[in-house]
Amino acid sequence: MRVTPQTVSDEHAWVRDRADVVVPILNDTRDRLGRLFETDVDAVAPDAYREEVDVVFADGEVAVNAAACVALLRDLDVAGDYPGFVVDEVLGRELAATIAGGRPLSLLAQATFHVADIYVDRDVTAGESDERGAGTAGADDLDAALAAGFQTRLPGWDWREGESPFAVDSGE
């Protein structure tokens, strides 16, 4: 695999155009987590997702890593069944973390990836195909990773609103 500025631009466009698939998974994940943690979480609109994709890909250091993970997952496939095959899960977790940003958000995105991945409709996702690999074994992990990463970094969680009660004022 060779990643060039054009590769990053192409993957940016692909991720941005995937809003119709990713945003419903993202919002479903937020609903599930909200019920689990007994809180309301704001839904994300497709335009907010697209704007945040632009923000992520505007940071070249983040963009190149996100683009590489996206490209790998879109092309990742294994002939037949693959018991014990975990590279798709590893790449999905890392993509979600890369999108979410630094700690603690990256860790939350990795955990959220597994929640989202359980509920991605594998029949629909795996049944898709295009010239760029949307029907591969990594496709469901890619959609779950995008949903987990962007749902983590986008506003809508009450605990993320306002200042943290744990911030220390140095008094200077």
N, C-alpha and C positions, 0 to 999 in steps of 0.2 A: 504494500500500500504506500502510495506517495501522497502526502497532503501538501497542497499548494494554496496560495490565497484564493485561487479559483475554486478549489475543493471546498474551502470554508464558506465561500459565497454561495456555492450550490447547496451545501447542507443547510445553511441559514435559510435559504428560500424554501427548501423542502420542509424543514421544521416549522417555519412560519405558515406554510400552506396546509399543514396538518391540523390546524385548529379544529376543524369539524370532527376529527377523530379524538384528539387529545383533550379538548375542553370538556366533553361529556365524562370522560374517565376521571379527569381532574375533579370535577364537581361531584361525581359519585363518590370519589375517595374522600372529599371533604365532608360529605353527608355522613358517610360511615364513621369517620373519625369523630365528627361532631356528636353523633349519637353515643359513641363509645365513651367520650369524655364529657358527656352531658353539657354541651355548649353549642351555640349557634355559630356557624362559620359562613361567611359571605360567599356566594357563588361568584365565579369568575366569568366574565363575558369574553367571547372570542377576540374582540378588539384589544382587551387588556392583555390577553395571552400574547397576541401578535406584537404588541408594544414591548412586552417584557422579553420576548425572543430577540427583538432588536437590541435591547439593553445588554443582554447576555452576549450577543455576537458582536457588539461594539467594542468589547474588551478583548483585544487580540489574543492575549494569553489564555483567557478562558475559551474564546471562540475556537481556537485551533484544537484544544483538547475536547471540547464538546463535539466539534465536527468529526474528529477522528472516531470518537465513540459511536456517534450516530452512523457514520459510514460502515464501521465494523459490524454493528448490530443489523444494519439493513442487508448486509451481504452474508451474515453468519448463518450457515445451515449445516446440518449433519444428515448424512444418508441414513434412512431408517430410524429406528428408535435410538435414543441416546441415554441409557441409564448412567447416572453419575456425571453427565455432562453439565458443567457449572459455569463455563466461561460466559455464557449469555447472562447469567445472574450477576456475575462479577462486573461485567461491563454495564449492565443496567444500573446497578448500585452506584458505580462510579460516575456514570452520566448524571444520575439524579443529584449526587453530591456536588458535582461540578456546576451544575445549573443553579443549585440552591445557594452556593457561596460558602464562606468559611464557617467554622464551628460557632455555635452549636447547630446551625441550619443544615450543614452538610450531613451530620449524623442523623438528624431528623428525616432528611430526605431519603437517606439509605434505608431507614426503618420503614418509611412510608412507601418506598418502592415495593417492598414485599407485600404490603397491604394491597396496593393497587394491582400488582401482578396477579394476585389470586383471583381478582374479579375481571380482568381483561377477557373479553369474549374471544377466546382463541380460535373458534370456528370462523368468525367473521374476519378477524385480523389475519389469520393464517391463509384464509381463502382469497385474500386480496393478492394481486400481483401486478407488478409493473416492471418496466425495464430497469428499475433501480433497486430491486430487491425487497419490496414491501411484503412479499409472501414467504419470507424466510423464517427459520426457527427462531431467530432473534427478534422478529417483528413484534410479538406481544411484549417482550421485555423492553423494547424500544418505546412503545407507546406508554407502558407503565412508568418507565424512567422519566419520560418527558412530563407526564402528569404529576409524578411525585416531586420532581425538581421544581417545576413551576408553581405547583400548589403551595410548596413550602416557602418560596421566596415572595410570592404575591401577598398583598395585604388581605385581611379578612378574619384573622384570628385575634380575639380580644386580648390575649396575653402579650401580643406583639405591639399593641397600641400603647403609646405613651412611654414614659421612662421606666426603666427597670427599678424595682425597689431594692435591688442588690448593688446598684452603682454606689461607689464610694466617692464622697465629696472630699477632696484633699484640703479644702478650706483655705487655699492660697489665693 
